[in-house]
Amino acid sequence: DYFRLRKPLERRLYELARKHCGHKPDFKMTVKLLCEKCGSQGTLREFRRMLKEIVEDDLLPDYTMVPDWTNDVVVIHNRKKALPGAPVPA
């Protein structure tokens, strides 16, 4: 499924999700730090725009991203390791 990801940013986000989330149910990171870890050369505003598109498409294998734009944070949920009874964003 990784090789079906077309955008370089999607691939990098998936790699970061695997590294930081691993076998945990989720992890949280600020958009600014996520931008830095992705190695984005654009502005933070442009990164947010691209991130919104990826969140809407929801194509990352095994992970889903839930942004909190008011706090400028993104939570990445592991679809396979969700806690029993906890709602997993679609």
N, C-alpha and C positions, 0 to 999 in steps of 0.2 A: 504494500500500500504506500510505503514511503516513496517509491519510484513513480507513483501516479501524481504526486504533488508537483505542480508545474512552476509555481513561483519560488524563487530562491528564498524569499522571506518565510514562506510556508515551511520549507525544508528546515531552515534554521530554527524556527519556533518549535518544530517537532523535536529537533535534536535537543534543544534547551528543556523542553517538557520531559523528555526521557531522562535527561541528566538530573534535573532538579526534583522532578516528581517521582520518577522511578517506580517503586512499589507502594508509595504513599497514595492516599486518596486524592490529595490536591496540594498545590503550593501557590503562594501569592507573591507578586512582584510588582514594583512600581513601573509605570510605563517608561519613565526615563531610564531606569536601570535595564529594562528589557531592550530598549532602543540601543543602549551601550553594548549589551551582551550580543545583540544581533549584528553589531558592527555597522549600523546604518550611517551613511554619509550625509543623508538629508537632514532636514530640520525635524524637530520633535513633532511639529504640526503635521508634516507630511507622513511621518511614521505612524501617527495616530490614524490618519486617513487610510493608509494601507492596512493597518491592524483592524480597523472597523470592517473592511471588506473581507478579510480573512475570517473574522468572527462570524459575520453573516453567512459566509459560505460553509463554515463548520466542516472542513474536509480533513482535519488532522486525524490520522489513524490513532485510535485508542485514547485520544484526549479531546476535551472541549474547553473553550475559553469563555470566561464570563467577565466582561469588563465592568468596572465601577468608575465611570468617567468623572463623577463628582470628586472622588478621592484619588483619581489618576492611578488606579491599581487594576491589575488583571489577575484573576484567579484561574489557574489551569487545573481542571479536574481530570483524573484518571478514570475513564469509563469502566475499566475492568476492576478497579480496586475501590469502587464507591462503597461507603459504609452501608450495611444493611438498613433499609428503611429510610435512608437519606435520599432526598430527591436529587437526581442528576439532571442538570440542564440538558435539554435536547439539542 
